Amino acid sequence: MADMMKFGFRIRTRGGMVVENLMVQARDRDGAETRIRQIYQHCEILDCSTLAPDSRGDGVDLESMISLISRQEEPR
């Protein structure tokens, strides 16, 4: 079984909001980008970096960001 790696992303949502320090785990960069695109449909990936295996970083919890973006995109 291949080791999982952490990837840090900076994206622009379809609503135009820039989200930084978004982290996901995947086996490779393609897998990480696929996961980001599944969660943030129609997003633009601005930057992607591979994080060191022991890096904890200041990343944003993915589920918290989904909730935040969902609230932002609701009609007012």
C-alpha positions as CSV (number, residue, x, y, z in Angstrom):
1,M,0.0,0.0,0.0
2,A,1.4,3.4,-1.0
3,D,2.0,6.1,1.6
4,M,-0.3,9.0,1.7
5,M,1.1,12.4,1.2
6,K,-0.2,15.8,2.2
7,F,-0.8,18.5,-0.3
8,G,-1.5,22.2,0.4
9,F,-3.7,24.1,-2.0
10,R,-4.7,27.7,-2.7
11,I,-7.8,27.8,-4.8
12,R,-10.4,30.3,-6.2
13,T,-14.0,29.1,-5.7
14,R,-16.5,29.5,-8.5
15,G,-17.9,32.4,-6.4
16,G,-14.5,34.1,-6.6
17,M,-13.4,33.6,-3.0
18,V,-9.7,32.7,-2.6
19,V,-9.1,29.8,-0.1
20,E,-5.6,29.3,1.2
21,N,-3.9,26.6,3.2
22,L,-6.4,23.9,2.2
23,M,-4.9,20.5,2.9
24,V,-5.8,17.1,1.6
25,Q,-4.1,13.7,1.8
26,A,-3.7,11.6,-1.3
27,R,-1.3,9.1,-2.9
28,D,-0.1,11.7,-5.5
29,R,-0.8,15.2,-6.8
30,D,-3.3,14.0,-9.4
31,G,-5.3,12.3,-6.7
32,A,-5.2,15.4,-4.5
33,E,-6.3,17.6,-7.3
34,T,-9.2,15.2,-8.1
35,R,-10.4,15.4,-4.5
36,I,-10.2,19.2,-4.4
37,R,-12.2,19.4,-7.7
38,Q,-14.8,16.9,-6.3
39,I,-15.4,19.1,-3.2
40,Y,-14.9,22.5,-4.8
41,Q,-16.6,22.0,-8.2
42,H,-15.6,24.5,-10.9
43,C,-12.7,25.9,-8.7
44,E,-9.5,27.2,-10.1
45,I,-6.3,25.7,-8.5
46,L,-4.0,28.6,-8.0
47,D,-1.2,26.8,-6.2
48,C,-0.3,23.3,-5.0
49,S,2.6,22.2,-2.8
50,T,3.6,18.9,-1.3
51,L,4.0,19.1,2.4
52,A,6.7,17.4,4.4
53,P,5.4,14.2,6.0
54,D,5.8,15.6,9.5
55,S,4.4,19.0,8.6
56,R,1.4,20.0,10.6
57,G,1.0,23.4,9.1
58,D,-1.8,25.9,9.7
59,G,-4.2,24.3,7.2
60,V,-7.9,24.8,7.2
61,D,-10.2,21.9,8.1
62,L,-11.7,20.8,4.8
63,E,-15.2,20.3,6.3
64,S,-15.2,23.7,7.9
65,M,-14.4,25.3,4.6
66,I,-17.1,23.4,2.8
67,S,-19.6,24.7,5.4
68,L,-18.3,28.3,5.0
69,I,-18.5,28.2,1.2
70,S,-21.9,26.6,1.2
71,R,-23.2,29.5,3.4
72,Q,-21.5,32.0,1.1
73,E,-23.2,30.7,-2.0
74,E,-26.7,30.5,-0.6
75,P,-29.1,33.1,-2.0
76,R,-29.8,36.0,0.3
